Amino acid sequence: MTRVAGIDCGTNSIRLLVADVHPETGDLVELDRRMTIVRLGQGVDKTGRLAPEALERTFAACRAYAEVIKELGAERLRFVATSASRDAENRDEFVNGVVEILGVEPEVITGDQEAAFSFTGATGELHGDDRRLVVDIGGGSTEFVTGNKHVEAARSVDIGCVRLTERHVRHDPPTAEEVAAIRADVRAALDLAAEIVPIGSAETLVGLAGSVTTVAAIALGLTEYDSEKIHHSRISAAQVAEVTDRLLASTHDERAAIPVIHPGRVDVIIAGALVLREIVERVGASEVVVSEHDILDGIALSVA
């Protein structure tokens, strides 16, 4: 086994996984997994730049992660950055800061690379020959990947919970017009994804990332976030619609009072739930298989 560390820095959160990985079998033993909401993508859709305060929040999380990596003695580290840092004019500031703190250069990967990592991480434990559509709903982008043991087709599109919230939401709860604007963006993005990925041909829909796991936690009626209960849970299309309707009717304070919603997701979970609902309806899926393993696990496996 090789002890490795993987960091996934997205638009809304930065996450760390330290694990022992068998390089031949792909078996992974998790030692530490943690997530910090840093909102690196704050304002990027509008300004095209990473905000100074967003960079500082991200660097503070990197310093904390550096301590964990050192304590656990990871032999290798891979730092992957996704949507927000792809889009930013001043991403060199981000890259230089990460190198100074962690000693490795963040790899600003393409959407297709992001999709491949997500697929590998999410499907490693799934068995059977069914065709899968893996959907990774992030803060700035959403990845669509089909395949079984290997990726057959993948596409990343620029819809995510942070991007759509910043672009359209001005009221709390959002108005009918704002909801319609989000849905229109998602439907247009689904059309783009469908040009490459046969999204309607999959037998199993697998959902990843915070928006999906949060909707699942609410649907399961959990009083506290429990990754073991959420991982590989199956949430029906009706439950997705029910949770989305509940969130659409809620105020910020009402959402904040739902214990399974992370404080950093309270303002963006409505858009994330809408993305999931539109996907479920477009695909015609009866349920979503929810995975807690995602791009982060794919990154760790790639290191080994």
C-alpha positions in Angstrom: 0.0 0.0 0.0 1.1 3.5 -0.8 0.1 6.4 1.5 -1.1 9.3 -0.7 -2.9 12.6 -0.4 -5.3 14.1 -2.9 -6.8 17.6 -2.8 -9.7 18.7 -4.9 -10.2 22.5 -5.1 -13.5 23.4 -6.6 -15.6 26.5 -7.0 -17.3 26.2 -3.6 -15.2 23.8 -1.5 -11.7 22.4 -1.1 -11.4 18.8 0.1 -8.6 16.6 1.3 -8.3 12.8 1.3 -5.4 10.9 2.8 -5.5 7.2 2.1 -3.5 4.0 1.8 -3.9 2.8 -1.8 -2.9 -0.5 -3.4 -1.5 0.6 -6.8 -2.5 -2.6 -8.6 -5.9 -3.5 -7.2 -7.1 0.0 -6.6 -8.1 -0.9 -3.0 -8.3 2.3 -0.9 -8.3 2.6 2.9 -9.3 6.1 4.0 -7.3 7.7 6.8 -8.6 11.2 6.7 -11.3 13.0 4.6 -12.3 16.6 5.2 -14.0 19.5 3.5 -13.8 23.3 3.9 -16.2 25.7 2.2 -13.9 28.5 0.8 -16.1 29.8 -2.1 -13.0 30.2 -4.3 -15.3 31.0 -7.2 -16.9 34.0 -5.5 -17.7 36.5 -8.3 -15.7 34.7 -11.0 -18.7 34.3 -13.3 -19.1 38.1 -13.3 -15.5 39.5 -12.9 -13.4 36.7 -14.5 -11.0 37.0 -11.5 -10.4 35.3 -8.2 -11.3 37.6 -5.3 -8.5 38.4 -2.8 -10.7 37.3 0.1 -11.5 34.0 -1.7 -7.9 33.3 -2.2 -7.0 33.9 1.4 -9.8 31.6 2.6 -8.4 28.9 0.2 -4.8 29.4 1.4 -5.9 29.2 5.0 -7.5 25.8 4.3 -4.3 24.7 2.4 -2.2 25.5 5.5 -4.5 23.4 7.7 -4.3 20.5 5.2 -0.5 20.7 5.0 -0.4 20.0 8.7 -2.7 16.9 8.3 -0.6 15.6 5.4 2.6 16.0 7.4 1.1 14.3 10.5 -0.1 11.3 8.5 3.1 11.0 6.5 1.6 10.9 3.0 4.4 10.0 0.5 2.8 11.7 -2.5 0.4 14.6 -3.0 -1.7 15.6 -6.0 -3.6 18.9 -6.0 -6.3 19.2 -8.6 -8.1 22.5 -9.3 -11.3 22.7 -11.2 -13.9 25.1 -12.6 -13.2 28.4 -10.8 -9.5 28.4 -11.4 -10.0 27.3 -15.0 -12.0 30.5 -15.6 -9.9 33.1 -13.7 -7.6 35.6 -15.3 -5.4 35.8 -12.2 -5.0 32.1 -11.6 -1.2 32.5 -11.4 -1.8 34.1 -7.9 -3.7 31.0 -6.9 -1.0 28.6 -8.3 1.9 30.5 -6.7 0.1 30.5 -3.3 -0.5 26.8 -3.3 3.1 26.0 -4.3 4.4 28.2 -1.4 2.2 26.4 1.1 2.1 22.8 -0.1 5.1 22.5 -2.3 3.2 21.2 -5.3 1.7 23.0 -8.3 -2.0 22.7 -8.6 -3.1 21.0 -11.8 -5.8 23.1 -13.4 -7.5 20.2 -15.2 -10.0 20.3 -18.1 -13.6 19.4 -17.6 -13.1 16.1 -19.4 -10.2 15.2 -17.0 -12.4 16.2 -14.1 -15.2 13.9 -15.4 -12.8 11.0 -15.7 -11.6 11.3 -12.1 -15.2 11.6 -10.9 -16.2 8.5 -12.8 -13.2 6.4 -11.5 -13.8 7.5 -7.9 -17.6 7.0 -8.0 -17.8 3.6 -9.7 -14.9 1.7 -8.2 -17.1 0.0 -5.7 -20.1 -0.6 -8.0 -20.6 -4.1 -9.5 -22.5 -5.3 -12.5 -22.5 -4.6 -16.2 -25.1 -1.9 -16.2 -24.4 1.3 -18.2 -24.0 4.2 -15.8 -24.4 7.9 -16.1 -22.3 9.6 -13.4 -23.2 13.2 -12.7 -20.9 15.5 -10.6 -22.8 18.7 -9.7 -20.2 21.2 -8.6 -20.1 24.9 -7.7 -19.1 26.1 -11.2 -19.6 23.2 -13.5 -21.3 19.8 -13.8 -19.7 16.8 -15.4 -21.6 14.1 -17.2 -19.9 10.7 -17.8 -21.2 7.4 -19.2 -19.6 4.0 -19.1 -19.2 0.9 -16.9 -15.7 0.0 -16.0 -14.2 2.7 -18.2 -15.3 6.1 -19.5 -17.1 5.9 -22.8 -18.1 9.6 -23.1 -17.7 12.7 -21.0 -18.6 16.4 -21.1 -18.3 19.2 -18.6 -20.8 22.1 -18.8 -20.8 25.5 -17.0 -23.7 25.0 -14.6 -23.1 24.7 -10.9 -24.8 25.8 -7.7 -22.6 28.8 -7.1 -22.5 30.0 -10.7 -26.3 29.7 -11.1 -27.0 31.4 -7.8 -24.8 34.3 -8.5 -26.1 34.7 -12.0 -29.8 34.6 -11.3 -30.9 34.7 -7.6 -31.7 38.1 -6.1 -34.5 37.3 -3.7 -35.0 34.9 -0.8 -36.8 32.6 -1.6 -36.1 33.0 -5.3 -38.9 34.3 -7.5 -40.7 32.2 -10.1 -38.8 34.2 -12.8 -35.4 33.4 -11.1 -36.2 29.7 -10.9 -37.3 29.7 -14.5 -34.0 31.3 -15.5 -32.0 28.7 -13.6 -34.0 25.9 -15.2 -33.5 27.4 -18.7 -29.7 27.5 -18.2 -29.7 23.9 -17.0 -31.8 22.7 -19.9 -29.5 24.5 -22.4 -26.5 22.9 -20.7 -28.2 19.4 -20.9 -28.6 19.9 -24.6 -24.9 20.6 -24.8 -24.0 17.6 -22.8 -26.2 15.4 -24.8 -24.3 16.3 -28.0 -21.4 14.2 -26.7 -22.8 12.0 -23.9 -25.8 9.7 -24.5 -27.5 10.8 -21.2 -30.7 9.0 -21.9 -29.2 5.6 -22.6 -27.9 4.8 -19.1 -29.5 2.2 -16.8 -28.2 3.7 -13.6 -27.9 7.4 -12.6 -25.1 8.0 -10.1 -25.0 11.4 -8.4 -21.9 13.0 -6.7 -20.9 16.0 -4.7 -22.4 18.2 -2.1 -25.6 19.3 -3.7 -26.6 15.6 -4.3 -25.5 14.3 -0.9 -27.3 17.2 0.8 -30.6 16.5 -1.1 -30.1 12.8 -0.1 -29.6 13.6 3.5 -32.8 15.6 3.6 -34.7 12.9 1.7 -33.5 10.3 4.2 -34.7 12.4 7.1 -31.3 12.5 8.8 -30.9 14.7 11.9 -27.2 15.0 11.3 -25.0 14.4 8.3 -24.0 10.7 8.2 -21.8 9.8 5.2 -22.2 6.0 5.8 -26.0 6.2 5.5 -25.8 8.5 2.5 -23.2 6.5 0.6 -24.9 4.2 -1.9 -28.4 5.3 -0.8 -31.0 5.3 -3.4 -33.2 8.4 -3.6 -36.3 8.3 -5.8 -37.2 10.8 -8.4 -40.3 11.7 -6.3 -38.0 12.4 -3.3 -35.7 14.6 -5.4 -38.8 16.6 -6.5 -40.2 16.8 -3.0 -36.9 18.1 -1.4 -36.4 20.6 -4.2 -40.0 22.0 -3.7 -39.3 22.2 0.0 -36.1 24.2 -0.6 -37.7 26.4 -3.1 -40.3 27.5 -0.6 -37.8 28.1 2.2 -36.0 31.2 3.4 -32.3 31.4 4.2 -33.0 31.0 7.9 -35.3 28.0 7.4 -32.6 26.3 5.3 -30.0 27.1 7.9 -32.1 25.4 10.5 -32.0 22.1 8.5 -29.1 20.3 10.3 -27.8 18.4 7.4 -27.2 21.5 5.2 -23.6 22.7 5.7 -23.6 26.5 6.5 -21.5 27.1 3.4 -24.3 25.5 1.2 -27.3 27.3 2.6 -27.3 30.0 0.0 -26.6 27.8 -3.0 -28.4 24.5 -2.3 -31.6 25.6 -4.1 -29.7 25.9 -7.4 -27.9 22.6 -6.8 -31.2 20.8 -6.1 -32.7 22.3 -9.2 -29.8 21.1 -11.3 -30.3 17.6 -9.9 -34.1 17.6 -10.5 -33.7 18.8 -14.1 -31.2 16.0 -14.7 -33.4 13.3 -13.2 -36.4 14.5 -15.3 -34.4 14.7 -18.5 -32.8 11.3 -18.1 -36.1 9.7 -17.0 -34.4 8.0 -14.1 -36.6 6.5 -11.4 -33.9 7.0 -8.8 -30.4 8.4 -8.1 -27.7 6.2 -6.6 -25.8 8.6 -4.3 -22.0 8.3 -3.9 -19.8 9.9 -1.3 -16.8 8.7 -3.4 -16.1 11.0 -6.3 -13.3 13.0 -7.9 -11.3 13.0 -4.7 -11.1 9.2 -4.7 -10.2 9.3 -8.4 -7.4 11.7 -7.6 -6.0 9.5 -4.8 -6.1 6.4 -7.0 -4.3 8.3 -9.8 -1.5 9.2 -7.4 -0.8 5.6 -6.5 
